[in-house]
Structures are given as structure tokens and as C-alpha cells.
Amino acid sequence: MRLKSNEIREYVASKLKEDSSPEQIAGRIGIEQRPSEVETRARFSDWEADTLISRSSRLVQLERLEAKTSILTSQAIISRLLCFPRDSRHTITFDNGTENAGHEVISKATDIKCFFCEPYSSWQRGTNEHTNGLVRQHAPWGNSCPIGYNTCQRRPTSL
């Protein structure tokens, strides 16, 4: 079936109204401003998010959310990051999804610096994207997650 130009125009207009543009995330700091030491993967304290994962150790923190909202996402990330000592929280890199609009709340609550990838550049969070693929392979949509806990089991004192 061939779409007419009005249908395409209406579709694009409806998507633009969904607040999904990266420019609509207030206070967004681009990945180009992220400290260069993050690229070395030498310290445990640099994280990537959707699936919260340490860039150096590949430690994964999973939590199933009831909905993909900025409030629920922020609460989950904060609760996970606060399980670690302060020196284990330097940076976190997000994609441009509106569920990450609460990055300033995360930053304030955990004292972590938040950065955002360039739009359509998922390779800038390669560890996260690879891990998401593995999670989907072993815990497909609709199944309960077979690994991880919903709360911190213990608070490490040092790493």
C-alpha cells in the first residue's frame, strides 16, 4: 500500500509531538565533554545506562520497570548507584531517550556527572548495547528476569 504525502506528514508531526527529540532533554551535556579517562575503561566508576553497567568491570545492574518513564528510570538508577561507595560513581552515559530526562535528579542524588551520546550513535555506549542484546537473548520480553535483585543485598565498603 502506498502512503500519500499527507499521511506521512501527519505521522511525522505526531512523532515530533511525542517529546522524543534529544534537544528536548533540559540540561543535557554531550559526550564530547566527558572526561577522556572514561575511554580508557581503567576505573570502575564510569557507567553506561539503559542497562546500568560499569564500563571497566562489566558489572551489570538490572531492574524491571513498570513503565519507561523518567521518574521510574531515575528512581531505579539512583537506588542502584547508591549501593556503591561514592568513589565508585564518577560518570554515567545515557542515550537520548526521554526516560533519561531525570538525569539532573540522578546527578544530584548520587553526585555523578551525566553525559549523553550523540543522537543515533548507539555505538558510543557499546558495552550497554551488547549487554542489552545478551539480556534480551536470555530473558526475552514478557519473562521475569532470571538474574539480579530488586534491592541492594549489601553495601560494599570499597572496591
Secondary structure, 3 states (H helix, E strand, C coil): CCCCHHHHHHHHHHHHCCCCCHHHCCCCCEHHHCCHHHHHCCCCCEEECCCEEECCCCCEECCCCCCCCHHHHHHHHHHHHCCCCHHHCCEEEECCCHHHCCHHHHHHHHCCEEEECCCCCHHHHHHHHHHHHHHHHHCCCCCCCCCCCCCCCCCCCCC
